[in-house]
């Protein structure tokens, strides 16, 4: 199993400040939402408040955009 250190996750610093919120609530507040989707096992999905979604993955040093969904 592949684990990723939370210090490299784009919004990890917000986990201590924000209560758990549904994706829709984060997007309405102008905050991108990050989540796993079984259709894209090679990375994670970043949903942006403007409605776009991007497949992202950790390259060992940082997160990179793979492609627009």
N, CA and C atoms as an extended XYZ file, in Angstrom:
207
Properties=species:S:1:pos:R:3:atomname:S:1:resname:S:1:resid:I:1 pbc="F F F"
N         0.849       -1.197        0.000 N   UNK     1
C         0.000        0.000        0.000 CA  UNK     1
C         0.882        1.243        0.000 C   UNK     1
N         0.504        2.210       -0.782 N   UNK     2
C         1.258        3.441       -0.903 CA  UNK     2
C         0.707        4.484        0.058 C   UNK     2
N         1.518        5.001        0.952 N   UNK     3
C         1.065        6.045        1.863 CA  UNK     3
C         1.768        7.343        1.528 C   UNK     3
N         1.090        8.437        1.772 N   UNK     4
C         1.616        9.761        1.463 CA  UNK     4
C         1.631       10.579        2.740 C   UNK     4
N         2.753       11.177        3.031 N   UNK     5
C         2.863       12.011        4.226 CA  UNK     5
C         1.917       13.195        4.130 C   UNK     5
N         1.198       13.470        5.210 N   UNK     6
C         0.216       14.556        5.167 CA  UNK     6
C         0.858       15.929        5.017 C   UNK     6
N         2.150       16.059        5.320 N   UNK     7
C         2.769       17.373        5.151 CA  UNK     7
C         2.921       17.753        3.680 C   UNK     7
N         2.679       16.804        2.776 N   UNK     8
C         2.723       17.098        1.353 CA  UNK     8
C         1.335       17.239        0.742 C   UNK     8
N         0.298       17.023        1.518 N   UNK     9
C        -1.058       17.115        0.988 CA  UNK     9
C        -1.452       18.576        0.912 C   UNK     9
N        -2.013       19.043       -0.201 N   UNK    10
C        -2.245       20.474       -0.416 CA  UNK    10
C        -3.051       21.183        0.667 C   UNK    10
N        -3.987       20.526        1.320 N   UNK    11
C        -4.786       21.239        2.312 CA  UNK    11
C        -4.614       20.662        3.714 C   UNK    11
N        -3.534       19.905        3.940 N   UNK    12
C        -3.333       19.260        5.236 CA  UNK    12
C        -3.326       20.276        6.379 C   UNK    12
N        -2.779       21.465        6.134 N   UNK    13
C        -2.719       22.464        7.202 CA  UNK    13
C        -4.108       22.928        7.626 C   UNK    13
N        -5.104       22.788        6.758 N   UNK    14
C        -6.457       23.215        7.096 CA  UNK    14
C        -7.220       22.176        7.915 C   UNK    14
N        -6.728       20.929        7.963 N   UNK    15
C        -7.447       19.890        8.699 CA  UNK    15
C        -7.608       20.247       10.173 C   UNK    15
N        -6.622       20.925       10.748 N   UNK    16
C        -6.704       21.295       12.162 CA  UNK    16
C        -7.633       22.487       12.396 C   UNK    16
N        -7.864       23.297       11.364 N   UNK    17
C        -8.669       24.505       11.532 CA  UNK    17
C       -10.107       24.341       11.081 C   UNK    17
N       -10.337       23.484       10.074 N   UNK    18
C       -11.672       23.358        9.506 CA  UNK    18
C       -12.366       22.098       10.008 C   UNK    18
N       -13.631       22.194       10.359 N   UNK    19
C       -14.365       20.965       10.689 CA  UNK    19
C       -14.584       20.155        9.418 C   UNK    19
N       -14.827       18.854        9.551 N   UNK    20
C       -15.114       18.033        8.379 CA  UNK    20
C       -16.337       18.592        7.670 C   UNK    20
N       -16.243       18.778        6.379 N   UNK    21
C       -17.311       19.388        5.593 CA  UNK    21
C       -17.468       18.616        4.293 C   UNK    21
N       -18.684       18.502        3.823 N   UNK    22
C       -18.943       17.850        2.544 CA  UNK    22
C       -18.289       18.635        1.413 C   UNK    22
N       -17.983       17.947        0.331 N   UNK    23
C       -17.332       18.578       -0.820 CA  UNK    23
C       -18.108       19.801       -1.287 C   UNK    23
N       -19.414       19.688       -1.376 N   UNK    24
C       -20.220       20.808       -1.864 CA  UNK    24
C       -20.071       22.047       -0.976 C   UNK    24
N       -19.996       21.836        0.340 N   UNK    25
C       -19.838       22.968        1.256 CA  UNK    25
C       -18.474       23.629        1.078 C   UNK    25
N       -17.439       22.833        0.873 N   UNK    26
C       -16.108       23.406        0.641 CA  UNK    26
C       -16.108       24.234       -0.641 C   UNK    26
N       -16.695       23.697       -1.696 N   UNK    27
C       -16.714       24.411       -2.969 CA  UNK    27
C       -17.513       25.708       -2.870 C   UNK    27
N       -18.648       25.675       -2.176 N   UNK    28
C       -19.451       26.893       -1.988 CA  UNK    28
C       -18.679       27.956       -1.217 C   UNK    28
N       -17.774       27.521       -0.324 N   UNK    29
C       -16.964       28.445        0.465 CA  UNK    29
C       -15.726       28.915       -0.295 C   UNK    29
N       -15.565       28.442       -1.553 N   UNK    30
C       -14.423       28.865       -2.356 CA  UNK    30
C       -13.158       28.074       -2.085 C   UNK    30
N       -13.281       26.910       -1.469 N   UNK    31
C       -12.134       26.078       -1.106 CA  UNK    31
C       -12.114       24.850       -2.004 C   UNK    31
N       -10.994       24.550       -2.666 N   UNK    32
C       -10.923       23.326       -3.464 CA  UNK    32
C       -11.085       22.102       -2.562 C   UNK    32
N       -11.671       21.052       -3.098 N   UNK    33
C       -11.859       19.801       -2.357 CA  UNK    33
C       -11.017       18.714       -3.020 C   UNK    33
N       -10.367       17.901       -2.213 N   UNK    34
C        -9.506       16.821       -2.683 CA  UNK    34
C       -10.083       15.502       -2.210 C   UNK    34
N       -10.171       14.510       -3.131 N   UNK    35
C       -10.730       13.224       -2.735 CA  UNK    35
C       -10.275       12.134       -3.697 C   UNK    35
N       -10.361       10.893       -3.210 N   UNK    36
C       -10.058        9.730       -4.042 CA  UNK    36
C       -11.309        9.349       -4.809 C   UNK    36
N       -11.116        8.826       -5.998 N   UNK    37
C       -12.220        8.345       -6.826 CA  UNK    37
C       -11.760        7.023       -7.421 C   UNK    37
N       -12.509        5.945       -7.208 N   UNK    38
C       -12.072        4.638       -7.705 CA  UNK    38
C       -11.909        4.565       -9.226 C   UNK    38
N       -12.484        5.504       -9.954 N   UNK    39
C       -12.300        5.532      -11.410 CA  UNK    39
C       -10.906        6.001      -11.801 C   UNK    39
N       -10.196        6.629      -10.854 N   UNK    40
C        -8.862        7.184      -11.126 CA  UNK    40
C        -7.878        6.702      -10.066 C   UNK    40
N        -7.519        5.405      -10.085 N   UNK    41
C        -6.642        4.859       -9.041 CA  UNK    41
C        -5.221        5.407       -9.085 C   UNK    41
N        -4.856        6.082      -10.179 N   UNK    42
C        -3.499        6.601      -10.312 CA  UNK    42
C        -3.285        7.944       -9.621 C   UNK    42
N        -4.324        8.499       -8.983 N   UNK    43
C        -4.161        9.785       -8.313 CA  UNK    43
C        -5.399       10.175       -7.532 C   UNK    43
N        -5.530       11.458       -7.283 N   UNK    44
C        -6.658       12.025       -6.554 CA  UNK    44
C        -7.325       13.086       -7.416 C   UNK    44
N        -8.540       13.434       -7.063 N   UNK    45
C        -9.269       14.456       -7.792 CA  UNK    45
C        -9.269       15.744       -6.970 C   UNK    45
N        -8.967       16.855       -7.660 N   UNK    46
C        -9.116       18.183       -7.051 CA  UNK    46
C       -10.317       18.824       -7.735 C   UNK    46
N       -11.373       19.066       -6.958 N   UNK    47
C       -12.547       19.781       -7.456 CA  UNK    47
C       -12.369       21.245       -7.086 C   UNK    47
N       -12.481       22.114       -8.068 N   UNK    48
C       -12.293       23.544       -7.844 CA  UNK    48
C       -13.635       24.253       -7.762 C   UNK    48
N       -13.692       25.366       -7.029 N   UNK    49
C       -14.944       26.120       -6.905 CA  UNK    49
C       -15.534       26.573       -8.243 C   UNK    49
N       -14.695       26.719       -9.274 N   UNK    50
C       -15.209       27.149      -10.587 CA  UNK    50
C       -15.830       25.999      -11.384 C   UNK    50
N       -15.860       24.795      -10.793 N   UNK    51
C       -16.503       23.655      -11.439 CA  UNK    51
C       -15.553       22.719      -12.165 C   UNK    51
N       -14.311       23.116      -12.321 N   UNK    52
C       -13.350       22.237      -12.984 CA  UNK    52
C       -12.859       21.163      -12.017 C   UNK    52
N       -12.467       20.052      -12.599 N   UNK    53
C       -11.893       18.949      -11.821 CA  UNK    53
C       -10.603       18.527      -12.492 C   UNK    53
N        -9.585       18.248      -11.670 N   UNK    54
C        -8.269       17.896      -12.175 CA  UNK    54
C        -7.782       16.641      -11.471 C   UNK    54
N        -7.214       15.724      -12.239 N   UNK    55
C        -6.563       14.565      -11.659 CA  UNK    55
C        -5.174       15.015      -11.227 C   UNK    55
N        -4.814       14.756       -9.989 N   UNK    56
C        -3.503       15.131       -9.464 CA  UNK    56
C        -2.838       13.887       -8.892 C   UNK    56
N        -1.507       13.919       -8.803 N   UNK    57
C        -0.787       12.818       -8.159 CA  UNK    57
C         0.462       13.361       -7.488 C   UNK    57
N         0.943       12.597       -6.536 N   UNK    58
C         2.152       12.947       -5.804 CA  UNK    58
C         3.334       12.337       -6.539 C   UNK    58
N         4.310       13.151       -6.914 N   UNK    59
C         5.443       12.663       -7.704 CA  UNK    59
C         6.651       12.286       -6.844 C   UNK    59
N         6.468       12.228       -5.546 N   UNK    60
C         7.574       11.915       -4.639 CA  UNK    60
C         8.116       13.138       -3.932 C   UNK    60
N         7.880       14.312       -4.503 N   UNK    61
C         8.331       15.564       -3.909 CA  UNK    61
C         7.212       16.576       -3.755 C   UNK    61
N         6.263       16.565       -4.686 N   UNK    62
C         5.200       17.562       -4.687 CA  UNK    62
C         4.013       17.006       -5.466 C   UNK    62
N         2.896       17.721       -5.413 N   UNK    63
C         1.703       17.341       -6.183 CA  UNK    63
C         1.797       17.957       -7.559 C   UNK    63
N         1.360       17.204       -8.585 N   UNK    64
C         1.358       17.716       -9.945 CA  UNK    64
C         0.013       17.434      -10.602 C   UNK    64
N        -0.381       18.342      -11.479 N   UNK    65
C        -1.608       18.136      -12.258 CA  UNK    65
C        -1.305       17.105      -13.336 C   UNK    65
N        -2.195       16.116      -13.491 N   UNK    66
C        -2.041       15.093      -14.516 CA  UNK    66
C        -2.870       15.462      -15.735 C   UNK    66
N        -4.190       15.733      -15.502 N   UNK    67
C        -5.048       16.134      -16.613 CA  UNK    67
C        -6.371       16.646      -16.081 C   UNK    67
N        -7.045       17.437      -16.920 N   UNK    68
C        -8.385       17.919      -16.594 CA  UNK    68
C        -9.353       16.752      -16.764 C   UNK    68
N       -10.341       16.686      -15.902 N   UNK    69
C       -11.372       15.636      -16.005 CA  UNK    69
C       -12.646       16.217      -16.574 C   UNK    69
